[in-house]
């Protein structure tokens, strides 16, 4: 590997060349593409056989990748013929069925010892031989395939040989037997199996032959390979989800083999049991009315097998991560932090020595920044006192100009510190000042929208002010909350006045304050915004007393050298989406910031969406600018996953992140679901109970309907549960499941010098859209708390993992700059997308007329204020 990285001009060692070709099926398509096309190595550096194998695996993976997103449904009828073209060659080249072992160890029935057999065993043997006897026509030209051979190990006359043979077939003698020698990796086989299981032409001979070839391939490899394929079923490439695997496994067990003669069909149950020692695969007939397990649930039994399969596949998961992910550090390595704190914790110096060291440029810059912040705060307090006493706007106050100038010097001093230490923002004094500026810019953004009469912000603020004045909130501290003094449905009539027939939709508020801001004093407007917008009383008080907020300091004019990559929620139209559409247009007009929408999909897995974000980033870097990630709801998990995959990927992928000119420089999380939601496990439990209850209902109906009708109904249910749409939905839903998220956060890697801004919200009666009332009450009951935005709990919507404690979690916690909790709902960034669910009540309380600019303007401005986002040189590129 040293030769690969540091000496690309030297040929590869034969053993290393062979190792890469052996693990190629387990590598990602992007890795193989880099090895073949981007590494700069000529073909003569490889062993000829290894290079040929690599190129073949590359071509196969490319075809499988095309199939992975295009299977199931009438539109893909010809797909099975396309698959059969390359599948036959791939499986034939990969098969290594141990026929010599079978021939060597096969014990004929007549050669066995008959003296120790009981009468019952003789009867069983006689019945088995009679049932398995083939006709001449059946025997003609028939050669038992690897899958049939492995499944036949469960036959009675070979039962005494099964342990010995199975151990020879599946012994693991190091990496070779663990990997096998298949040209298709477990993920590739799972995708092709899934395509066949969801095909509308399951009865087609071509489809069934494809499935048989895949089974033969699995049977010819070590047992660990088959277990890996089973674990990949349902959600190939993602973290295993038992519910998705259960649906796929039910279809796998009932695989159609009608094109084969009865004697040539494989007993799937026996085949699975040979791969899964110690597990008994349930048979559906045993769980129907009249069966031996009729009182139990067949779905529950399959679900238990799925959990066991995923447990057995832990070795494969570890191997896959080892091959596909680059680890830049160990768990025991120290967490990167600001040099100031690292210097202070050293034994060679003290705090005073660090700050008094005249030769330290960083120490000098830090001391200067702290002094300028303190000076600016003192001037700011004096300026605020004059503002309140005189009633003048900040632009007409002389002391305000001095304070603003002092603060701008403090911003420049902090930017200087960051230029010397990219992790300096993690220091307590810096993070506190950064957070103050973020909240101040949040207030200024809403203030500007009110003054400039942007969208319907004035109407929204009046509704928010009227409602918040009648609400009693509780502070959010230490993860605890007090009981609300009144129900969420109380005071509804007090908050809103009725609309008369002569009034317009938006004229319902009596004594409007924000409707005519020119008649109000500047500081009164600021006070009203703070009181109405922020939820936590302690945060409101702190923000109201902060001079940074009162002075409404703008950034210098000019365009930012910056691009935004957005990834929206679980329900989105991707690059055609309209979330924050007008705000994005205003940001481009004012600051020249181009926004690229990632083409993420509705209810798709985090890995699928991460690939779409990668495509958006590849498009954005062509502008030659650094970029930031803006995630909304599930989009936050997608962007965290994107960053982790790029950082642990190929050198080309890593460059997308770490490039100083076009790399990632900051993050913004809007109502983040990266820590999951209680809706996930609660919904999963309800879905499981619904399925088992439906199963009991159908069992009862067996006495009223024919067996043919029942079989047809069960087939329809199987088709639904194993359909491409359902499996993709389950892949998208996994981001809300704690188990899947724990697996993700356990292996994730993120950069330590990227500040993360957060916007969180808490619902109240006057900020709850009517369409979210039920789901909001559900979350309150399920979580035992009302501190949520209807989708995500306020303690979960942070910029770091809270249920997994590891080194990467501590890195992200240090990068989490936070943000004051607001009175708003989860659908705050949406407008046109929710027009069809808007009710009269929503119009009255202006539920969807939220200030959209506040979702992105403060994020861009605060990072530009501290030099993280630079100003454009003048002639920037555009799309």
Buried (B, 14 or more C-beta within 10 A) or exposed (E): EEBBEEEEEEBBEEEBBBBBBBBBBBBBBBBBBBBBEEBEBEEEBBBEEBBEBBBBBBBBBEBBBEBBEEBBBEEBEEBBEBBBEBBEEBBEBBBBBBBEEBEEEEEEEEEBEEEEEEEEEEEBBEEBEEEEEEEEEEEEEEEBBBBBBBBBBBBBBBEEBBEEBBEEBBEEEEEEBBBBBBBBBBBBBBBBBBBBBBBBBBEBEBBBBBBBBBBBBBBBBBBBBBBBBBBBBBBBBBBBBBBBBBBBBBBBBBBBBEBBEEBBBBBBBBBBBBBBEEBEBBBBEBBBEEBEBEEBBBBBBBBBBBEBBBEBBEEBBEBBEEBBBEEEBEEEEEBBBBBBBEBBEEEEEEEEEBBEBEEBEBBBBBBBBBEBBEBBBEBBBBBBEBBBEEEBBBEEBEBBBBBBEBBBBBBBBBBBBBEBBBBBBBBEBBBEBBBBBBBBBBBBBBBBBBBEEBBBBBBBBBBBBBBBEBBEBBBBEEEEBEEBEEEBEBBEEEBBBEBEEEEEEBBBBEEBBBBEBEEBBBBEBBBBBBBBBBBBBEBBEBBBEBBBBBBBBEBEEEBBBBBBBBBBBBBBBBBEBBBBBBBBEBBBEBBBBBBBBBBBBBBBBBBBBBBBBBEBBEBBBEBEBBBBBBBBBBBBBBBBBBBBBBBBBBEBBBBBBBEEEBBBBBBBBBBBBBBBBBBBBBBBEEEBEEBBEEBEEBBEEBEEEEEEEBEEEBBEBBBEBBBBEBBBBBBBBBBBBBBBBBBBBBBBBBBBBBBBBBBBBBBBBBBBBBBBBEBBBBBBEBBEBBBBBBBBBBBBBBBBBBEBEEBBBBBBBBBBBBBBBBBBBBBBBBBEBBEEBBEEBBBBBBBBBBBBBBBBBBBBBBBBBBBBBBBBEEEBEEE
